[in-house]
Amino acid sequence: MGKTKAEVVLADTKGGIAAAVREVFEHFGGGGNLLRSSRDVYIKVNGVGCEANVYTDPEVLRETVLYFQKTGARTVYVIENCTQANFTRLVFKATGFLRVCKETGAVPVYLDETPSVPIFLEGIEEFVDFSRFVVERLIEQRAENVYLSLPKLKTHSMSQVTLSIKNQFGLVHQKSRIADHNYRIHQKFADIYQVLRPDFVLVDGLIATTHGHYPTIYHADKCVVPMDLVIGGDDPLAVDVAGAALMGFDVEDVFHLALSREKGMGIGDMERIEIINRPLFEKRKKNLTCELLDDFPQDLVFLKGEERCCKEGCRRNTESVVEMIYRDHNGKGGFTILMGKGIDRQAVETVAGRVHIAGSCAIQEYGVALENRLGRKNVTMSPGCNDLALTVYGLCRQMKVHPIRLSKIGPLHSAALLATARLKGSSANIVPLL
């Protein structure tokens, strides 16, 4: 018979991150109690990219690594496969994850540099490419190793929130993330969670983000919300449900949480979750939004499909990149973006100048015609449902910003890291730089 209740612990970090991390784990018997026969610990951080306020705080990572080392861990591995348009070796360097690994002795694992293994997902009835490292260490050797998810407390413009279940998308190679990054994405998240679930979740809640997962530096005052918390528990779904509630979302608001609850993959009802330190929960609870600020250049025109224009794919993917390039890199407008299926034909026939076409639906309807009429050099395209590398490339071209300017590390250092990553076998889907 399955569990009928779950506990989720909130700990205040105002007295120090180390003490808060210790408080969460000690409530569940301590790190030594979690260790298995190998005494190895695998920590999946949220290293989506290098932009400010989007990744797991390196100090939360540091204290988590140190805690497990003190409680008997043999080797601590820090694993990630960052989002498309980036490569993980660069992200670890820019975010400080690599520095933490060097200073603590933890082992960084860049999953994009590992071979792939196809895994069948039952809900979407398709194969996706998992990292072989993950399959071998965390699926085939599941009984011997501890798997900890260390996500960041964020809203997400495409998946409502990003917590431990969303964090597992980084276990999948980047090109396998493009297909079904649309209205089916929540089913994909739930399917991945059914294949593999963390033993424990510790959420970095030092801050939360509102208005989506890529807050611009320009709008940090509107989008970054101090929370001063860590949140943890041994039921990942329960932790995610509590984390979502802390940001103002019910389970029904977050489709992948609702799907995971329906499948019985943990406790997914707030009335069955005991919040330890509930006064802290009530005091810090917010009412955040996953909707973007929609702050775009005034002379930028969007033409959206009436039949389909998935927020989970080409729509919010494109809009969040536009917002970032515009506000943080002085990107220009003066062009048109097509996205979705069923765009008004008369409106398309009046388009002049430069065009970016987001997603295969719009490309199939208008790509060839617009190239023939406007000239190939004036039209950029991002096929699939979320080819972020080509989205960034196309929008940088249209907005007159070289993609190298988006890097948080100098171009020479970035090039050296990329050369190393490619020699190590990286399959990262990065932005074309020439």
N, C-alpha and C positions, 0 to 999 in steps of 0.2 A: 504494500500500500504506500502511495506517495505521500510526501509531506503535505500537511494541511496549512502550515504557516511558515513564514520566513522572517528572519531578522535582518534589518539593515541599520548600520551604525553611522551616525554623523559625528564627526569630531572637528572641533574648532582649531584652526591653524594659527590663531592669533597668539597662542602661547608657544608656537614653534611647530614646524612641519614634522620634525622627527617625533615629537611627543604625540601628535595627532595620528601619524601613521601607526605608531606603536599601539595607541588606544584602540584603533579599529581591529588590528590583527589579534591583540590580546583578548578581545571579547570573544573570539572564536577559538581560543585555546593556544594562540601564539603560532609563530612561523614554523617552529619545530614540529608542531602537530600537523601542519600541512604537508611537510616534506614526505617524499616517497622513497623507494629503495635506492634510486640513483642519487638522491639529495640534490638534484639539479633543478633550477628554477628558470622558466622561460617567461619573460615579461614582454607583452605586446603593447608598445606605446602607441599613442596617436601622433604619428609623424607625417601628417598629410602634406605638409609643405613648410616653407621657411618664413611665411608671412607672420607678422606679429599677432599674438593672441590666438593662434589656431592649433598649436601643438601642446602636448603634455609638458607641463613645466619641468625643466630639467632638475630642479631641486626636489620636486616630489619623486622623480625617478631616483635621484641620488639616495634619498632617505629610505626608499623602498629597497633598493639594492643593499644598502648597509644593514638594514634591519634583517634581511634574510641571511646575509653573511654572518651576522652576530648570532643568529638562531640556528646555525648548523648547515647552511647550504654549502655544497661543494663548488658548483659553478653556477653563476647567474648569467643568462643570455638575454640580451636586449634585441628584440626582433621587430622588423617593420618592412613594408614595401609601400613607399609613399604613393601619393596620387600621380596620375598621368601628368605629363609635361615636366616632371621632375625626375630625379633619380636619387635613390635612398642614401647613397654615400655622401652626396652633396647636402642633403637635408640633415643628416647626423652631424656633419661638420658645422653647418650654419646655425642649428638650433642649440648646440651645446650638448647633445646626447653623446657625441664622440668624446668630448672632454670628460663627461661623467664616467663613461666606460673606462677611460684611461686612468682616471684618478681612483676608481674603486676596484679595478681589476675585472669588471664585468666584460663579457664578450659581445661585441656588436655583430649582428647578423643582418646583412642586407639581402632581403629575400628576393629582390629582383635579380640578384646575381646567382640564384640557385636554380637548378633545373625544375621543370614542371611535371606534374602528374595529373592526368584528367580525372576528375571526380564527378560522378553523376548527381545532380540535384533533382530530387523527386518532384518538387512543386512546379518548377518551370520546365521539367523534363528535358534538361540539356546538360551537357558536360561543361565544366569550367576547369581551368588550369590552376590547381593549387601548387604552392611551393613544395617541392619534394622534401625539403628540410622539415616543413611543417607536418607533412604526411608521415615521415619516418619518426620524428621525435614526439609529436603530439597526438597522432592518431594510432599508428602501429605500436608505439611504445607508451601508450596512454597511461598504463598502470604504474609506470616507473617514474614519470616526470610530473612536475607541477607546472601548470599553465595559469599565469596571472594576466588579466587584462587591465591596462592602466590608461583608460580613455580620459578625455577632457570633457568638462561639462559645457556643452554647446547646443544651441539651436542649429538647425540645418535647413537651408532653403529648399532642399529636395527631399529630405527624409524626416522633416520636422525636428528631430533631435539626433545627436550623434553621441551614443554611449557605448556600452560594451558590445552589443549585437552589431551595430553599425561599424564599430572599430575592427571587427573581424573581416571586413571587406579587404583589408590590407594583407590577408593571407592568400588572396587570389592574385595571380599575375595581371598586370595592367591591361593587356589587350583583351583578357576575358571579362573585364569590367565594362567594355563598351556595349556589347550586346545586352539587351534587356535593361539598360539604364534609362528606363521609362516608367510607365505605369506598372510594370512588373517588378520593379526594383525591390519593393518591400517583400515580395515572395522570395526573391533571391536571397535577401538578408536572412529571412527565417529559415530557408533551406540550408544555408551555410551554418547557421546556429544549430540546426539539427545534426549536421555532420560532426561538429566540434563545439563544445562549450567550455569556457574557462572554469577552473576550479575555484577561482576567487576573482572578484572585481574590486578594484580600488579606483574611484573616480577622483581625478584632480579637479577640485572645485574651488581653487584659489580665486578664479574668476569664472564667470559665465559669459557667453556671447548672446546677444539678441540681434534680430535682423539678419539671421543667417550665419553660416559657418566661416565666411571670409570677410570679417569686418575690415573696412579700410582704416588706415591710420588717420586719414582725414576726418573720419566720423567716429573715432575711438570713443569720444565722450558720450556718444549716443548708443554705442554698440557693446561696450565692455562694462560688465557689471561686477563689482567686487563681491565675493561670496565668502571667502576665508574659511573654506571647508575642505575636508576629504570625506568621501562617502564609500562605504564598503560592505561586502557581504559575500556569502558562499553560494547564493542563488543569483546568478547573473541577471535573469529576467526580473527578479524582485528589485535588484539594485537599479536596473534601468527604469523600471516603473516608478520607483521612488525618486530617482534623479529627474525624470520627466515631470513628475508632480511638483518637485521643488522649483522647476522653471515655469510651472503653470499649465502643464499639458496632462490631460487624462489619457488613459490607455487607448481609448477609442480615437483620440486625435493622432496617434502614432501608429500607423498601419502595421509596421513590422512587429511592434510589441503586441498588438491585438492578434496577429496571426500566430505568433509564438505562444501566446496564452491559449488560443484555441487548440493548438497541438499538444498542450499539456507539458510544455518544455520549461516548467518552473512555475513559481507563484506569480500571478499577474494581476491580482486584485489588491487594491490598497487596503481594504478591510481585512485582508489576510496577511498583511505585512506589518510587523511590529517595528516601529521606528525607535531605535535607541537614541536617547537625547532628543525626544520630540519637541521640547520647548525651543531647541536650537533650530529644528526644521521649521517650526511655525514662525520664528523670528526672521529667518533668512529667506523664506519662500517668496518667489517673485511671480509676476505675470508677464512673461517674455513672449516674443513673437518670432516665428521663423520667416516671416515675410521680409523681403529686402526693402531698403529705403527707396529703391527705384530712382536713384539719383544718376541721371544720364545726361550726356550733352543735349542741349535743346534742339540742335539741328540733326539729331539722329532719329531716323524713322524706323519703327518696328511694324512689320506686317506679319500677323499671327494667324495660324490656321484655325478655322472654325470647327473642323471635324475633330482634329487632335492637335494639341500643342502641350506636350507633357511637361509639367513643372519639374518632374523628377529627372528629366533628360535635357533636351536641347534648349528649353526655355530658360529655366533658372540657371543652368550651367552657363549659358551665354550671357545672361543679364548680370550675373555676379562678376564675371570676368570683365565685362564692359565697365561696371561700377568701379572695380579695382584699378583698371588701366586709366580711366578718366580721372579719378580723384587722387590716386597716389603716384601717377606717372605722367600727369598732364596730357593724357590722350585726347585726340581731337574727334569730332563728329563729322557731319557732312556726308553721310552715306546711309544706306538702307540695309536692314537685317530682315531676312525672311526666315521663319521658323514654323514648323508644324505642317499638318495636312489640311487641305481645303482652304488655302489662302485665296482671297478674292482676286479673280483673274484680271478684272479691270484695273484694280489698284496696282498689280504687278506690271501691267502694260504701260503705266504712266511712270514707272521707275526710270530714272536717268542717273548717270554718274557711276558711283562705285557701290558694290553690293557684297554683303557676306551672307551665305546661305547656311543655316544651322540645321543639321540633321538630314537623314536620308529621305524623309517624307517630302520635304521642300525641294531637295535636290532632284528627286525623281520627277517632280511636277514641273520645275522651272529651271533647273541647272543648265541644260543644253541651250534652251532658248535665250536665257540671259547672257550666256557666254557669246552666242552668235550675235546678239544685238548690241551688247555693250563692250565686247572685247574681252578675251580671256584674262588680260592683265588687270582688269577692273573687278573681277569676280573671284572671291575666295570661298572655299567650301569646307565644311566639317562633317564628313559622312558618319553614319552610325547614329547612335543616340547620345553618346557622350564621349567623342574623341577629343579629350581635353587638350591634347597636344596640338591638334590642328585648329581647335577653337582659339587657343591662345595665339598661335601663329597667324591665323587669318585676321583676328581682331587687332593684333599688334600692327600688321600691315595696314589695315584700314585706318587705324587710329594714330599712325605715324610714330610708333614707339618700337625701338628694336627690342626683341625679347630678351637679349642679354641684360638689359636694364632691370629686368624683373628679378635677377639673381641677387642674393644677399651677400655673395662673395665675388671678388674681382674676377674679370673674365679669364685671366691667365690661370688663376687657381682653379676656377670652375672647369676650364678645359683640361687641366691636369687630372682633376678628380674624375671627369668623364672618361678620359683615356684609360685610367685605372679600372673604372667600373666596366668598360667595354672589354678590357682584357680579362676581367674576372667573369665575363659572361652575362653582363646585365642585359635584361630584356626590356628595360624601361622604355616607355613610349614617350620620348622627349620631343620638345619643340624643335622643328628644323631651324637651324641658326643661320643658314646662308640663303 
